[in-house]
Amino acid sequence: MKLVVRVKLLPTPLQASVLEATLTACNEAATWAAQVAFDKGVRKNLPLRRLTYQEIKSRWGLGAQAAQHVIKRTCDAYTTLAANVRNGRYGRPGSKRHTRVSGKPVVFRPRAAQPYDDRMLSWQHGRRTVSIWTTGGRMKNVAFTGQAEQLEVLARYRQGESDLLFEGGQWYLIATCEIPEAEPNGHPVSFIGVDLGIVNIAATSGGARYSGRRINRRRAKDRTLRGKLQKKGTKSAKRRAKKYAGREARRNKDINHKIAKRIVVEAARTGRGIALETLTGIRERARLRKPQRTTLHSWPFAQLGVFIGYKAQRAGVPVVYVDPAYTSQECSQCHHVERGNRPSQAVFACRSCGFVEHADHNSSHKGPSRNYWCVSGQSSVVVACMT
């Protein structure tokens, strides 16, 4: 399986200026190639290369490999844009946002990440330095650092491309590593159902609840502060707003990592698999009042699902995805479905059999009468049917 390791570069001021000039040149070339692709209606790598390759090399002084990566990045950006438009991320066709996004070429930020392959970048793990291609020539002895565990993984399993990234005033390399998977558990004794929510970020069928009340209060304060800064509109206010937005994203990511790790460790320890909700279209399915919409749309539910998926894959824990429809209204004991089974947000009380439980715990059982569960992220196929 593929994982990424993020290492921090420690360039000298002169090295940093050369890296910045390299990123700027690559992204200017990518923006120009995106304009050509938009004007000519070309979205494939080979046709776009015929139109732009020589111009990129001569105009921005990029090497052959760098020029090809720039063109591939442009094609990938249009592929991602088309998928997002198709999936409704930018609203419905004809809406203002949809028209604005689909009606203009892709633009790359001056310091957007640039991919490097092994012909452009080499690692000296013993000295903890890298030799990296730049527009000013090959630059050697650029120091890097990171956590000991990550550096060990990097030295043993690095394979494929690495991305040069400038973020928050620091330089990073995002390296791809091919990690061997654990032997998958093809016969789990049962499955831990995981219900995702807002009041409780996650609740499992084993009785664990990961409350979101504290983090939701913190997020509400952050939103209020960002609103004040955005309303002020000065340059310093915008810098502070951007800083707080990044801090919130890192906090959310850390919480999702911790929740995912605890769920996977529990499943591996008890020999069980994990049943997750299918999150596709969660924002369109949810019907919330206006004050609740921001909370739903800003929490990275998909990120938590991805973290659980890859951690489970490393541990050999099977993961299945189930349809979440009506799980909040269905009794986990008799499977009676009725809206009145939820007298309040936290309480589930079945009107048919009288079963009473916390609503999130009831939902985490994932409707065991449903027999159509599909497996994702496993090297071998596991068919899971609960009766």
C-alpha positions as CSV (number, residue, x, y, z in Angstrom):
1,M,0.0,0.0,0.0
2,K,1.1,3.6,-0.6
3,L,1.7,6.1,2.2
4,V,3.3,9.5,2.2
5,V,6.0,10.8,4.5
6,R,6.5,14.5,5.0
7,V,10.0,15.6,5.7
8,K,11.1,19.1,6.4
9,L,13.9,20.7,4.3
10,L,16.4,23.0,6.0
11,P,17.8,25.0,3.1
12,T,20.2,27.9,3.5
13,P,18.8,31.3,2.5
14,L,20.6,31.0,-0.9
15,Q,19.2,27.5,-1.5
16,A,15.7,28.7,-0.4
17,S,15.7,31.5,-3.0
18,V,16.7,29.0,-5.8
19,L,13.9,26.6,-4.7
20,E,11.4,29.5,-4.7
21,A,12.5,30.6,-8.2
22,T,12.1,26.9,-9.4
23,L,8.6,26.6,-8.0
24,T,7.5,29.9,-9.5
25,A,8.8,29.0,-12.9
26,C,7.1,25.6,-12.8
27,N,3.8,27.0,-11.8
28,E,3.9,29.8,-14.3
29,A,4.6,27.2,-17.0
30,A,1.7,25.1,-15.7
31,T,-0.7,28.1,-15.8
32,W,0.3,28.8,-19.4
33,A,-0.2,25.2,-20.4
34,A,-3.6,25.2,-18.7
35,Q,-4.6,28.2,-20.8
36,V,-3.5,26.4,-24.0
37,A,-5.4,23.3,-22.9
38,F,-8.5,25.4,-22.3
39,D,-8.3,27.4,-25.6
40,K,-7.6,24.3,-27.7
41,G,-9.9,21.9,-25.8
42,V,-7.1,19.5,-25.2
43,R,-7.1,17.6,-21.9
44,K,-4.9,14.5,-22.7
45,N,-1.2,14.3,-21.9
46,L,0.2,13.4,-25.3
47,P,-1.7,16.0,-27.4
48,L,-1.0,18.8,-24.9
49,R,2.7,17.8,-24.8
50,R,2.9,18.3,-28.6
51,L,1.5,21.9,-28.2
52,T,3.5,23.0,-25.1
53,Y,6.6,20.9,-24.5
54,Q,9.2,22.9,-26.5
55,E,7.8,26.3,-25.4
56,I,7.9,25.3,-21.7
57,K,11.6,24.2,-22.0
58,S,12.8,27.3,-23.9
59,R,10.6,30.0,-22.2
60,W,11.0,28.9,-18.6
61,G,14.3,27.0,-18.8
62,L,12.8,23.8,-17.4
63,G,14.5,20.4,-18.0
64,A,12.9,17.6,-19.9
65,Q,11.5,15.8,-16.9
66,A,10.3,19.0,-15.2
67,A,8.5,20.0,-18.4
68,Q,6.8,16.7,-18.7
69,H,5.7,16.8,-15.0
70,V,4.3,20.3,-15.6
71,I,2.2,19.1,-18.5
72,K,1.0,16.0,-16.6
73,R,0.0,18.2,-13.6
74,T,-2.1,20.4,-16.0
75,C,-3.9,17.3,-17.4
76,D,-4.5,15.9,-13.9
77,A,-5.9,19.3,-12.7
78,Y,-8.5,19.3,-15.5
79,T,-9.3,15.6,-14.8
80,T,-9.9,16.5,-11.1
81,L,-11.9,19.6,-12.0
82,A,-14.2,17.6,-14.3
83,A,-14.8,14.9,-11.6
84,N,-15.6,17.6,-9.0
85,V,-18.0,19.3,-11.5
86,R,-19.6,16.0,-12.3
87,N,-20.1,15.1,-8.7
88,G,-21.8,18.4,-7.9
89,R,-19.0,19.9,-5.7
90,Y,-19.5,23.3,-7.4
91,G,-23.3,23.3,-7.4
92,R,-25.8,22.4,-10.0
93,P,-25.3,23.1,-13.7
94,G,-26.3,26.7,-14.5
95,S,-25.5,28.0,-11.0
96,K,-23.2,30.9,-10.5
97,R,-20.4,29.0,-9.0
98,H,-20.7,26.1,-11.5
99,T,-20.5,28.5,-14.4
100,R,-17.6,30.4,-12.9
101,V,-15.5,27.3,-12.3
102,S,-16.2,25.5,-15.5
103,G,-15.9,28.6,-17.7
104,K,-12.3,29.5,-17.1
105,P,-8.9,27.8,-17.3
106,V,-7.1,26.3,-14.3
107,V,-4.7,28.6,-12.5
108,F,-1.8,27.3,-10.4
109,R,-0.6,29.2,-7.3
110,P,3.0,30.5,-7.6
111,R,4.1,28.2,-4.8
112,A,2.0,25.1,-5.6
113,A,3.7,21.8,-5.1
114,Q,5.9,20.4,-7.9
115,P,6.5,16.6,-8.4
116,Y,10.0,15.2,-8.6
117,D,11.0,11.7,-9.8
118,D,14.3,9.9,-9.2
119,R,16.0,11.5,-12.1
120,M,15.4,14.9,-10.5
121,L,15.8,14.1,-6.9
122,S,18.2,11.8,-5.0
123,W,18.3,11.1,-1.2
124,Q,21.4,10.6,0.9
125,H,19.8,9.1,4.0
126,G,23.1,8.7,5.9
127,R,23.9,12.4,5.7
128,R,20.2,13.4,5.7
129,T,20.6,15.5,2.6
130,V,19.0,15.6,-0.8
131,S,20.3,16.5,-4.3
132,I,17.5,18.3,-6.2
133,W,17.0,19.7,-9.7
134,T,16.4,23.5,-9.9
135,T,16.2,26.0,-12.7
136,G,19.7,27.1,-11.6
137,G,21.1,23.6,-12.0
138,R,21.5,20.6,-9.7
139,M,21.6,21.7,-6.1
140,K,23.3,19.4,-3.6
141,N,23.5,19.0,0.1
142,V,20.1,20.4,1.0
143,A,19.5,19.2,4.6
144,F,16.3,17.6,5.7
145,T,14.8,16.4,9.0
146,G,11.8,14.6,10.4
147,Q,10.6,12.1,13.1
148,A,12.9,9.1,13.5
149,E,10.1,6.7,12.8
150,Q,9.1,8.5,9.6
151,L,12.7,8.8,8.4
152,E,13.1,5.0,8.9
153,V,10.1,4.3,6.8
154,L,11.4,6.8,4.2
155,A,14.8,5.0,4.0
156,R,13.3,1.5,3.7
157,Y,10.2,2.0,1.6
158,R,10.4,5.2,-0.5
159,Q,9.3,4.6,-4.1
160,G,8.0,6.8,-6.8
161,E,7.6,10.6,-6.9
162,S,8.1,13.2,-4.2
163,D,6.5,16.6,-4.2
164,L,8.4,19.8,-3.3
165,L,6.1,22.0,-1.2
166,F,6.4,25.5,0.4
167,E,3.9,26.0,3.2
168,G,3.8,28.3,6.1
169,G,7.2,29.7,5.4
170,Q,8.8,26.2,5.4
171,W,10.0,23.8,2.7
172,Y,8.9,20.2,2.6
173,L,9.3,17.1,0.5
174,I,6.2,14.8,0.4
175,A,7.6,11.4,-0.4
176,T,5.6,8.3,-1.6
177,C,6.4,5.0,0.2
178,E,5.3,1.5,-0.7
179,I,4.5,-0.1,2.7
180,P,4.0,-3.9,2.9
181,E,0.5,-4.8,4.0
182,A,-0.3,-7.1,6.9
183,E,-1.9,-10.5,6.2
184,P,-5.6,-9.7,5.8
185,N,-8.0,-11.3,8.2
186,G,-10.3,-13.2,5.8
187,H,-12.5,-14.6,8.6
188,P,-13.4,-11.9,11.1
189,V,-15.4,-13.0,14.1
190,S,-17.8,-10.0,13.6
191,F,-17.7,-6.4,12.6
192,I,-17.5,-3.2,14.6
193,G,-20.1,-0.8,13.2
194,V,-19.0,2.9,13.2
195,D,-21.6,5.7,13.1
196,L,-20.4,9.1,12.1
197,G,-22.0,12.3,13.4
198,I,-21.6,15.8,14.7
199,V,-22.5,15.7,18.4
200,N,-20.6,12.4,18.5
201,I,-17.9,12.4,15.8
202,A,-17.9,8.6,15.9
203,A,-19.8,5.9,17.9
204,T,-19.1,2.2,17.7
205,S,-21.3,-0.8,18.2
206,G,-18.9,-1.8,21.0
207,G,-20.1,1.1,23.1
208,A,-17.3,3.7,22.5
209,R,-18.3,7.3,21.8
210,Y,-16.0,10.0,20.6
211,S,-17.7,13.2,21.6
212,G,-17.6,16.2,19.4
213,R,-19.1,18.8,21.8
214,R,-15.8,20.2,23.0
215,I,-14.3,20.4,19.5
216,N,-17.6,21.9,18.1
217,R,-17.5,24.7,20.7
218,R,-13.9,25.4,19.7
219,R,-14.8,25.4,16.0
220,A,-17.7,27.8,16.6
221,K,-15.2,30.2,18.3
222,D,-12.9,29.9,15.4
223,R,-15.6,30.6,12.9
224,T,-16.7,33.7,14.9
225,L,-13.1,35.0,15.0
226,R,-12.6,34.3,11.2
227,G,-15.9,36.2,10.5
228,K,-14.7,39.2,12.4
229,L,-11.3,39.2,10.6
230,Q,-12.9,38.8,7.2
231,K,-15.3,41.6,8.0
232,K,-12.4,43.9,8.9
233,G,-10.7,43.1,5.6
234,T,-7.2,44.5,6.2
235,K,-4.1,42.7,5.1
236,S,-3.1,41.7,8.6
237,A,-6.6,40.5,9.3
238,K,-6.5,38.3,6.2
239,R,-3.2,36.9,7.3
240,R,-4.6,36.1,10.7
241,A,-7.7,34.5,9.2
242,K,-5.6,32.3,7.0
243,K,-3.4,31.3,9.9
244,Y,-6.5,30.3,12.0
245,A,-8.0,28.3,9.2
246,G,-4.8,26.3,8.8
247,R,-4.7,25.7,12.6
248,E,-8.3,24.4,12.6
249,A,-7.6,22.0,9.6
250,R,-4.5,20.6,11.5
251,R,-6.5,20.2,14.7
252,N,-9.3,18.3,12.8
253,K,-6.8,16.1,11.1
254,D,-5.1,15.2,14.4
255,I,-8.5,14.3,16.0
256,N,-9.4,12.1,13.0
257,H,-6.0,10.3,13.2
258,K,-6.5,9.6,16.9
259,I,-10.1,8.3,16.5
260,A,-9.2,6.2,13.5
261,K,-6.2,4.6,15.3
262,R,-8.3,3.7,18.4
263,I,-11.0,2.1,16.3
264,V,-8.5,0.1,14.2
265,V,-6.6,-1.1,17.3
266,E,-9.7,-2.3,18.9
267,A,-10.8,-4.2,15.8
268,A,-7.3,-5.8,15.4
269,R,-7.2,-6.7,19.0
270,T,-10.5,-8.5,19.0
271,G,-10.2,-10.1,15.5
272,R,-13.1,-8.1,14.1
273,G,-13.6,-6.1,10.9
274,I,-15.0,-2.5,10.6
275,A,-18.2,-1.4,9.0
276,L,-18.3,2.2,7.8
277,E,-21.1,4.3,6.3
278,T,-20.9,5.1,2.6
279,L,-20.3,8.9,2.8
280,T,-20.9,9.7,-0.9
281,G,-23.5,12.5,-1.1
282,I,-23.7,13.0,2.7
283,R,-24.0,16.8,2.2
284,E,-26.8,16.4,-0.3
285,R,-28.7,13.8,1.8
286,A,-28.5,15.7,5.1
287,R,-31.4,18.1,5.8
288,L,-30.3,20.5,8.5
289,R,-31.3,23.9,9.8
290,K,-29.2,26.8,8.6
291,P,-27.0,27.2,11.8
292,Q,-26.1,23.4,11.5
293,R,-25.0,23.5,7.9
294,T,-21.7,25.1,8.5
295,T,-20.8,22.5,11.1
296,L,-21.7,19.6,8.8
297,H,-19.9,21.0,5.7
298,S,-16.7,22.0,7.5
299,W,-16.0,18.7,9.3
300,P,-13.9,16.3,7.2
301,F,-16.0,13.1,7.4
302,A,-14.3,11.6,4.3
303,Q,-10.9,12.2,5.9
304,L,-11.9,10.1,8.9
305,G,-13.1,7.3,6.6
306,V,-9.8,7.4,4.6
307,F,-7.7,7.3,7.8
308,I,-9.7,4.3,9.1
309,G,-9.3,2.6,5.7
310,Y,-5.6,2.9,5.4
311,K,-4.8,2.2,9.0
312,A,-7.0,-0.9,8.8
313,Q,-5.3,-2.0,5.6
314,R,-1.9,-1.8,7.3
315,A,-3.2,-3.8,10.3
316,G,-4.9,-6.5,8.1
317,V,-8.4,-5.5,9.3
318,P,-11.2,-5.9,6.7
319,V,-13.3,-2.8,6.1
320,V,-16.8,-2.9,4.6
321,Y,-19.1,0.0,3.6
322,V,-22.8,0.0,4.2
323,D,-25.7,2.1,3.0
324,P,-26.4,4.6,5.9
325,A,-30.0,5.1,4.8
326,Y,-32.5,4.9,7.7
327,T,-29.9,3.6,10.1
328,S,-30.9,6.4,12.5
329,Q,-34.5,5.3,12.4
330,E,-34.0,1.5,12.3
331,C,-34.1,-0.6,15.4
332,S,-31.0,-2.8,15.7
333,Q,-33.0,-5.5,17.4
334,C,-36.2,-5.9,15.5
335,H,-35.3,-3.8,12.4
336,H,-38.5,-1.7,12.6
337,V,-38.0,1.6,10.8
338,E,-40.0,4.6,11.9
339,R,-39.1,8.3,12.3
340,G,-40.8,8.3,15.7
341,N,-38.2,5.9,17.0
342,R,-36.0,9.0,17.5
343,P,-37.8,11.1,20.2
344,S,-34.7,13.2,20.6
345,Q,-31.2,13.6,19.1
346,A,-29.5,11.3,21.6
347,V,-32.3,8.8,22.4
348,F,-33.5,5.8,20.4
349,A,-36.7,4.2,21.5
350,C,-38.3,1.6,19.2
351,R,-42.1,1.9,19.0
352,S,-42.4,-1.7,18.0
353,C,-40.3,-3.8,20.5
354,G,-39.6,-1.1,23.1
355,F,-35.8,-1.3,22.7
356,V,-34.1,1.8,24.2
357,E,-30.5,2.8,23.6
358,H,-28.3,5.8,22.8
359,A,-29.2,6.8,19.2
360,D,-25.6,6.7,17.9
361,H,-24.9,3.3,19.4
362,N,-28.1,2.0,17.8
363,S,-27.1,3.4,14.4
364,S,-23.6,1.9,14.7
365,H,-25.0,-1.6,14.3
366,K,-25.5,-0.7,10.7
367,G,-28.7,-2.5,10.0
368,P,-27.6,-6.2,10.2
369,S,-30.5,-7.3,8.1
370,R,-28.9,-5.7,5.1
371,N,-26.8,-8.3,3.3
372,Y,-25.2,-6.1,0.6
373,W,-21.9,-4.9,1.9
374,C,-19.0,-4.1,-0.4
375,V,-15.4,-4.4,0.6
376,S,-12.8,-1.6,-0.1
377,G,-9.1,-1.3,0.3
378,Q,-8.3,-5.0,0.8
379,S,-5.9,-7.1,-1.3
380,S,-8.2,-10.1,-1.1
381,V,-12.0,-10.1,-1.4
382,V,-14.0,-10.6,1.8
383,V,-17.7,-11.2,1.6
384,A,-19.5,-10.1,4.8
385,C,-23.1,-11.0,5.4
386,M,-24.7,-10.3,8.8
387,T,-27.9,-12.1,9.7
